[in-house]
Amino acid sequence: MAALLTHDALTTDRIAEVIAECSRMGIKVLPPDVNRSSLYFTPEESGESTAIRFGLASIKNVGSGAMQAVIEERERGGAFASLEDFCARLDSRTVNRKILESLVKLRRLR
């Protein structure tokens, strides 16, 4: 299912359909998180079961290039502690205001 979601990553309607199917099958789809998500949808341990973590590149109004920069900085410097830490560690030309607004709306960047 993670591969299917990644394949359909740019088709919002199709993602919604696949997520609904995951729910029907009892597979939890976890929200995107700048400290945990990969670029694409990936399986992740969630308690006693496996879930699927939403991929950063599939977030509306963000590009895969900017999210790749986020992942590289996270791998280099560790988890982001706050919004201020996130902004200080990333180039504002790569992760611009529009991208920040989209991430903040998800409530996964604080």
Z-matrix of the N, CA and C atoms (Angstrom, degrees):
N
C 1 1.456
C 2 1.534 1 110.66
N 3 1.333 2 117.54 1 -35.58
C 4 1.472 3 119.78 2 177.31
C 5 1.526 4 110.32 3 -62.61
N 6 1.318 5 117.14 4 -39.88
C 7 1.465 6 120.76 5 178.22
C 8 1.522 7 110.91 6 -65.92
N 9 1.326 8 116.93 7 -39.81
C 10 1.463 9 120.66 8 178.75
C 11 1.527 10 110.50 9 -64.69
N 12 1.321 11 117.37 10 -42.72
C 13 1.465 12 121.04 11 177.18
C 14 1.525 13 111.19 12 -62.69
N 15 1.326 14 117.07 13 -41.46
C 16 1.461 15 120.43 14 178.55
C 17 1.523 16 110.72 15 -64.38
N 18 1.313 17 116.43 16 -41.07
C 19 1.469 18 120.84 17 179.01
C 20 1.522 19 111.05 18 -60.58
N 21 1.321 20 117.48 19 -39.75
C 22 1.464 21 122.84 20 -177.38
C 23 1.520 22 112.48 21 -97.10
N 24 1.331 23 118.06 22 20.14
C 25 1.460 24 123.28 23 -171.55
C 26 1.521 25 114.85 24 -56.76
N 27 1.314 26 118.80 25 -29.14
C 28 1.455 27 120.78 26 -176.58
C 29 1.521 28 113.27 27 -95.55
N 30 1.314 29 117.43 28 2.63
C 31 1.458 30 121.78 29 -178.85
C 32 1.530 31 108.39 30 -112.65
N 33 1.316 32 116.46 31 96.25
C 34 1.465 33 122.12 32 -174.15
C 35 1.525 34 112.64 33 -55.23
N 36 1.320 35 116.73 34 -44.25
C 37 1.465 36 119.73 35 -179.48
C 38 1.521 37 111.48 36 -62.45
N 39 1.314 38 116.08 37 -40.96
C 40 1.467 39 120.29 38 -179.44
C 41 1.526 40 110.51 39 -68.62
N 42 1.312 41 117.91 40 -38.69
C 43 1.470 42 120.37 41 177.13
C 44 1.524 43 109.80 42 -59.74
N 45 1.319 44 116.45 43 -43.59
C 46 1.466 45 120.59 44 179.70
C 47 1.527 46 110.55 45 -60.75
N 48 1.324 47 116.93 46 -40.89
C 49 1.467 48 120.93 47 178.88
C 50 1.524 49 111.55 48 -64.00
N 51 1.317 50 116.52 49 -44.79
C 52 1.457 51 120.81 50 -178.26
C 53 1.529 52 110.63 51 -68.59
N 54 1.328 53 117.50 52 -39.10
C 55 1.470 54 119.99 53 176.79
C 56 1.528 55 110.34 54 -63.31
N 57 1.322 56 117.33 55 -40.02
C 58 1.474 57 120.78 56 176.40
C 59 1.523 58 110.31 57 -62.02
N 60 1.311 59 117.10 58 -39.64
C 61 1.467 60 121.15 59 177.79
C 62 1.520 61 110.96 60 -66.43
N 63 1.324 62 117.01 61 -39.35
C 64 1.464 63 120.92 62 175.52
C 65 1.526 64 110.15 63 -59.02
N 66 1.317 65 115.90 64 -45.64
C 67 1.463 66 120.91 65 179.04
C 68 1.525 67 110.76 66 -59.67
N 69 1.333 68 116.42 67 -44.41
C 70 1.460 69 121.25 68 179.23
C 71 1.525 70 110.92 69 -60.93
N 72 1.340 71 116.20 70 -34.69
C 73 1.467 72 121.72 71 -178.99
C 74 1.528 73 112.64 72 -84.98
N 75 1.333 74 116.72 73 -3.46
C 76 1.455 75 120.29 74 -179.40
C 77 1.514 76 114.12 75 83.10
N 78 1.325 77 116.94 76 17.35
C 79 1.465 78 121.53 77 177.78
C 80 1.518 79 108.13 78 -97.20
N 81 1.304 80 115.81 79 120.96
C 82 1.452 81 120.74 80 -178.75
C 83 1.529 82 110.13 81 -80.98
N 84 1.340 83 117.00 82 135.29
C 85 1.460 84 121.71 83 174.30
C 86 1.526 85 106.92 84 -108.38
N 87 1.321 86 114.63 85 114.04
C 88 1.463 87 121.03 86 -176.98
C 89 1.525 88 110.05 87 -83.36
N 90 1.319 89 117.86 88 148.74
C 91 1.472 90 120.83 89 -178.47
C 92 1.524 91 111.70 90 -69.24
N 93 1.330 92 116.93 91 161.49
C 94 1.465 93 119.55 92 177.12
C 95 1.527 94 110.62 93 -66.42
N 96 1.321 95 115.43 94 147.96
C 97 1.460 96 121.35 95 -177.83
C 98 1.529 97 107.82 96 -148.27
N 99 1.322 98 117.87 97 122.32
C 100 1.462 99 120.54 98 -177.06
C 101 1.527 100 112.80 99 -62.02
N 102 1.310 101 118.10 100 -19.19
C 103 1.457 102 121.10 101 178.97
C 104 1.517 103 113.83 102 -96.34
N 105 1.332 104 118.63 103 -6.30
C 106 1.465 105 120.91 104 -177.17
C 107 1.521 106 114.65 105 -131.68
N 108 1.302 107 117.83 106 -31.06
C 109 1.455 108 121.00 107 -174.78
C 110 1.523 109 112.41 108 -71.10
N 111 1.321 110 114.09 109 149.77
C 112 1.460 111 121.67 110 169.51
C 113 1.517 112 107.18 111 -93.66
N 114 1.305 113 116.30 112 -174.97
C 115 1.452 114 120.10 113 178.10
C 116 1.527 115 110.78 114 -66.50
N 117 1.330 116 115.13 115 -37.92
C 118 1.470 117 120.75 116 -178.27
C 119 1.523 118 109.97 117 -116.34
N 120 1.319 119 116.54 118 174.98
C 121 1.454 120 121.76 119 177.73
C 122 1.530 121 109.37 120 -64.03
N 123 1.327 122 117.03 121 133.14
C 124 1.459 123 120.74 122 -178.49
C 125 1.526 124 111.21 123 -138.66
N 126 1.339 125 116.48 124 147.45
C 127 1.467 126 119.37 125 173.76
C 128 1.526 127 109.58 126 -66.79
N 129 1.323 128 116.44 127 145.00
C 130 1.461 129 121.23 128 179.98
C 131 1.520 130 108.52 129 -147.04
N 132 1.306 131 116.43 130 139.68
C 133 1.459 132 120.65 131 176.23
C 134 1.524 133 109.32 132 -67.19
N 135 1.314 134 116.19 133 131.84
C 136 1.466 135 121.72 134 179.73
C 137 1.514 136 108.23 135 -136.85
N 138 1.321 137 115.24 136 93.80
C 139 1.459 138 118.71 137 -176.38
C 140 1.514 139 109.38 138 70.07
N 141 1.331 140 116.44 139 -124.98
C 142 1.464 141 120.86 140 -179.07
C 143 1.520 142 112.40 141 -94.22
N 144 1.319 143 118.06 142 0.59
C 145 1.457 144 120.45 143 -178.32
C 146 1.530 145 110.57 144 -126.61
N 147 1.305 146 115.26 145 173.85
C 148 1.452 147 121.21 146 176.12
C 149 1.515 148 108.69 147 -101.58
N 150 1.311 149 116.30 148 136.47
C 151 1.461 150 122.43 149 178.68
C 152 1.530 151 107.30 150 -120.86
N 153 1.311 152 115.96 151 179.79
C 154 1.448 153 121.81 152 176.10
C 155 1.523 154 108.10 153 -118.02
N 156 1.332 155 115.80 154 125.95
C 157 1.473 156 120.59 155 178.63
C 158 1.533 157 108.17 156 -91.21
N 159 1.322 158 116.19 157 129.96
C 160 1.463 159 123.43 158 179.92
C 161 1.522 160 109.27 159 -61.21
N 162 1.306 161 117.26 160 134.29
C 163 1.455 162 122.34 161 -178.97
C 164 1.520 163 112.86 162 -79.52
N 165 1.318 164 116.95 163 141.68
C 166 1.464 165 121.47 164 -178.08
C 167 1.524 166 112.69 165 -63.84
N 168 1.326 167 117.76 166 -34.02
C 169 1.467 168 120.43 167 -178.03
C 170 1.527 169 112.42 168 -69.55
N 171 1.329 170 117.65 169 -13.55
C 172 1.464 171 121.27 170 -179.28
C 173 1.523 172 113.53 171 -93.93
N 174 1.316 173 116.95 172 1.79
C 175 1.461 174 121.01 173 178.09
C 176 1.521 175 108.14 174 -75.35
N 177 1.309 176 115.55 175 134.15
C 178 1.464 177 120.44 176 -179.06
C 179 1.532 178 110.49 177 -61.84
N 180 1.331 179 116.24 178 138.86
C 181 1.467 180 125.20 179 177.35
C 182 1.525 181 115.05 180 71.93
N 183 1.330 182 117.70 181 16.85
C 184 1.465 183 119.98 182 172.35
C 185 1.523 184 107.66 183 -126.60
N 186 1.281 185 116.82 184 151.23
C 187 1.454 186 120.51 185 -179.91
C 188 1.513 187 111.67 186 -106.04
N 189 1.310 188 115.35 187 162.00
C 190 1.455 189 119.49 188 -179.71
C 191 1.534 190 111.51 189 -66.78
N 192 1.339 191 117.93 190 -31.66
C 193 1.464 192 120.34 191 178.19
C 194 1.514 193 112.58 192 -63.20
N 195 1.316 194 116.27 193 -45.61
C 196 1.468 195 120.64 194 178.87
C 197 1.525 196 110.73 195 -65.45
N 198 1.327 197 116.60 196 -40.72
C 199 1.459 198 119.24 197 -178.85
C 200 1.522 199 111.52 198 -71.85
N 201 1.328 200 117.22 199 -30.06
C 202 1.464 201 120.22 200 174.45
C 203 1.525 202 109.32 201 -64.56
N 204 1.321 203 117.33 202 -39.49
C 205 1.463 204 121.41 203 176.65
C 206 1.529 205 111.02 204 -62.81
N 207 1.329 206 116.99 205 -38.92
C 208 1.466 207 121.34 206 177.54
C 209 1.522 208 109.99 207 -62.60
N 210 1.322 209 116.71 208 -46.46
C 211 1.467 210 120.86 209 -178.47
C 212 1.530 211 110.73 210 -64.41
N 213 1.331 212 117.43 211 -42.87
C 214 1.460 213 120.71 212 178.95
C 215 1.526 214 111.60 213 -62.16
N 216 1.329 215 117.16 214 -41.40
C 217 1.465 216 119.96 215 178.08
C 218 1.523 217 111.19 216 -67.61
N 219 1.320 218 117.18 217 -38.37
C 220 1.471 219 121.11 218 177.26
C 221 1.523 220 110.40 219 -62.26
N 222 1.336 221 116.91 220 -42.06
C 223 1.466 222 120.50 221 178.99
C 224 1.525 223 111.42 222 -67.66
N 225 1.317 224 116.98 223 -35.82
C 226 1.466 225 122.45 224 -178.97
C 227 1.530 226 111.41 225 -75.38
N 228 1.330 227 117.36 226 -46.17
C 229 1.463 228 120.58 227 -171.50
C 230 1.513 229 116.48 228 -111.56
N 231 1.321 230 117.58 229 2.43
C 232 1.463 231 120.46 230 -179.51
C 233 1.520 232 111.49 231 88.41
N 234 1.313 233 114.81 232 -179.50
C 235 1.464 234 121.67 233 -177.35
C 236 1.531 235 110.75 234 -60.43
N 237 1.323 236 114.69 235 149.25
C 238 1.461 237 120.78 236 176.78
C 239 1.525 238 108.51 237 -78.58
N 240 1.314 239 116.91 238 129.78
C 241 1.460 240 122.06 239 -176.36
C 242 1.525 241 112.80 240 -83.73
N 243 1.336 242 116.65 241 -28.42
C 244 1.457 243 120.16 242 -175.87
C 245 1.524 244 109.22 243 -163.15
N 246 1.315 245 115.77 244 174.96
C 247 1.456 246 120.95 245 175.19
C 248 1.520 247 110.09 246 -61.08
N 249 1.323 248 116.63 247 -41.03
C 250 1.453 249 121.02 248 179.77
C 251 1.525 250 111.13 249 -63.00
N 252 1.321 251 116.65 250 -41.98
C 253 1.458 252 122.17 251 177.71
C 254 1.531 253 110.08 252 -62.71
N 255 1.318 254 116.63 253 -43.80
C 256 1.462 255 122.68 254 178.51
C 257 1.523 256 110.46 255 -58.18
N 258 1.322 257 116.76 256 -49.75
C 259 1.475 258 121.85 257 -178.33
C 260 1.524 259 111.86 258 -65.32
N 261 1.314 260 116.96 259 -38.76
C 262 1.463 261 120.65 260 -177.90
C 263 1.528 262 112.00 261 -68.92
N 264 1.306 263 117.65 262 -31.88
C 265 1.458 264 122.02 263 -174.87
C 266 1.522 265 114.43 264 -88.52
N 267 1.325 266 117.68 265 -12.82
C 268 1.463 267 120.36 266 -176.88
C 269 1.522 268 111.66 267 -114.82
N 270 1.313 269 116.29 268 147.85
C 271 1.456 270 123.12 269 178.48
C 272 1.524 271 109.18 270 -71.53
N 273 1.314 272 117.74 271 125.16
C 274 1.471 273 121.53 272 -177.41
C 275 1.518 274 112.41 273 -68.18
N 276 1.319 275 117.80 274 -13.85
C 277 1.466 276 119.77 275 175.08
C 278 1.523 277 110.61 276 -79.22
N 279 1.315 278 117.13 277 -25.39
C 280 1.463 279 121.64 278 179.25
C 281 1.518 280 110.70 279 -89.61
N 282 1.323 281 116.55 280 -49.86
C 283 1.472 282 122.11 281 178.68
C 284 1.520 283 105.92 282 -108.67
N 285 1.330 284 115.42 283 93.20
C 286 1.461 285 121.17 284 -173.63
C 287 1.526 286 112.47 285 -89.08
N 288 1.304 287 116.04 286 -176.37
C 289 1.465 288 122.48 287 -176.82
C 290 1.532 289 112.50 288 -59.52
N 291 1.316 290 117.12 289 -43.18
C 292 1.469 291 120.74 290 -179.55
C 293 1.530 292 111.06 291 -61.36
N 294 1.313 293 116.49 292 -41.58
C 295 1.464 294 120.72 293 178.38
C 296 1.522 295 109.94 294 -66.24
N 297 1.335 296 117.12 295 -44.26
C 298 1.471 297 120.50 296 177.76
C 299 1.524 298 111.32 297 -58.38
N 300 1.333 299 116.26 298 -43.56
C 301 1.464 300 119.97 299 179.42
C 302 1.529 301 111.06 300 -61.53
N 303 1.315 302 117.05 301 -40.98
C 304 1.465 303 120.46 302 178.86
C 305 1.523 304 111.17 303 -64.37
N 306 1.323 305 117.29 304 -40.42
C 307 1.451 306 120.35 305 178.93
C 308 1.525 307 112.38 306 -69.24
N 309 1.318 308 116.84 307 -40.76
C 310 1.466 309 120.39 308 179.68
C 311 1.524 310 110.31 309 -64.39
N 312 1.321 311 117.25 310 -37.99
C 313 1.466 312 120.61 311 178.29
C 314 1.515 313 111.68 312 -60.06
N 315 1.325 314 117.26 313 -28.01
C 316 1.456 315 121.19 314 178.79
C 317 1.532 316 112.05 315 -76.34
N 318 1.325 317 115.89 316 -13.91
C 319 1.467 318 122.38 317 -179.64
C 320 1.523 319 112.21 318 63.95
N 321 1.331 320 115.60 319 26.49
C 322 1.456 321 120.51 320 177.40
C 323 1.517 322 111.32 321 -109.98
N 324 1.307 323 116.58 322 3.03
C 325 1.457 324 121.70 323 178.10
C 326 1.510 325 106.07 324 -127.74
N 327 1.305 326 117.14 325 112.50
C 328 1.460 327 120.31 326 -176.05
C 329 1.492 328 111.04 327 -129.55
